[in-house]
Amino acid sequence: MKGKKNKEQYRMRTHLVHGNFQSKKWDYDHHVNPPMSASAMYRLSSSQRGAQGFVEFANEDVDKTQHLPIYIYDRLEEPSRGMLEENLSYAERGNICLTFATGMAAISAVINVLCEQGQEIVAHQVTYGCTYSFLNGWLPRFGINTIWLEMNDEQALRAAISDKTRVIYFETPVNPTMTMIDIAAARKVVDEFNHGRSEKQQIKIVVDNTLATPYCQRPLELGADFSVQSLTKGISGFGTDMGGSVVSESQYENQLLLYRKDFGGVLNPRSAWTFLVYGLPSLATRMSNQIKTAHHVAKFLREQPGIDKVVYPGFEDHPEYEVARRQMTNPEGKFSPGNMIYFTLKDAVDNGKQSRKVDKFIDYIADRAYCITLAVSLGCIKTLIENPYSMTHAALPEDEKRRMGMEPGGIRLSVGLEDWHDICEDIKCALAHA
Ligand SMILES: Cc1ncc(COP(=O)(O)O)c(C=O)c1O
């Protein structure tokens, strides 16, 4: 657009609100909002153009930055999704982004693109339940095994890496324990092992950035090779749509495109439009407010006699506070410890199981609380609560969960946009009835 200043001169918050006025994916100069495309297939003006589209798709010799894609079929490439991908790769500070139908579709895509039969993944012992069951239940069928460990234990990491290792995988903060994994420390170890390895054998670091969102943390800047996330969470923000993304360097784009074409888990363009028009533009405002509220709620929780422990990366006594301060910063460099809290009630465990007290606390919230909802998912403008041990993380083995700081009765709170006094009041009433 003639006369417009370069958007790179503006801060991320502003950029996310406005996105791109123009896109190589689609010319929409005269729209204030990007238009929504809803077409499974695209009209081709000649058979020659149709053939050209197939030749150019995921072709290494085509410079995508200089070239309008020839759209053929939604499962290959599509403009609403393409525009979202441009903005997500900017937010995550990568070169390319591919979106998928869900976070799990994105995670399985990056792993399947990187790993071949006989190779291994080294992963932090606690991951989102479905990531665990994907790595532990499905991948061994294809000869790809995962070694589980405490990722911050450098000695254990060094001991686990072998010639077979292809991927180092972790979430940070870890869902739901809120453990912080040091990305730079993992990078240092991986660089040493990568020395002398061929590109196909290089170990890649894949970080799940779902809990932080790119507003609070940008893993590629910190040393990761891939940042994956569930767009269903903080990017959506309103709990209306599902999606997932992989952000990385340009060299992986074609492989990911080919994988997505054949496995088929594409993001619905209507959801892409929702993320593009509502999710990303409101991300900075939502997250900065949710962080402030989370801080108040975490402090309140800590003062309650009925509460045993509260884990929040914004607390100075968080075990990895120094890592949190280094990694969790907003694009202006301000410490941004996110909106997620993990806590336990006193007497939360009875005979190795979640106690009646926790049942009563949660059931009171489910029944009576106005501004806290018992539901899975996170990063929503509505405050959500759940018991990860028996719900989102049910797939993980009991002894491993306990060893890694997840207890029956542990509670995950995703703080929303409500007034913090009201959230605390609902918790206070639930504690009184527990
Ligand atoms: C950390 C993390 N990664 C990945 C996922 C999977 O995302 P989706 O539900 O969009 O497939 C989740 C879902 O809760 C999650 O919490």
The ligand as a Gaussian input file, in Angstrom:
#p B3LYP/6-31G(d) Opt

LIG

0 1
 C        0.197000     -28.232000      26.104000
 C       -0.775000     -28.758000      25.088000
 N       -0.322000     -29.149000      23.892000
 C       -1.153000     -29.640000      22.951000
 C       -2.504000     -29.761000      23.184000
 C       -3.385000     -30.336000      22.119000
 O       -4.120000     -29.353000      21.485000
 P       -5.525000     -29.631000      20.752000
 O       -6.509000     -29.944000      21.823000
 O       -5.804000     -28.359000      20.024000
 O       -5.305000     -30.785000      19.848000
 C       -3.020000     -29.364000      24.416000
 C       -4.470000     -29.483000      24.678000
 O       -4.913000     -29.304000      25.803000
 C       -2.138000     -28.841000      25.396000
 O       -2.568000     -28.455000      26.608000

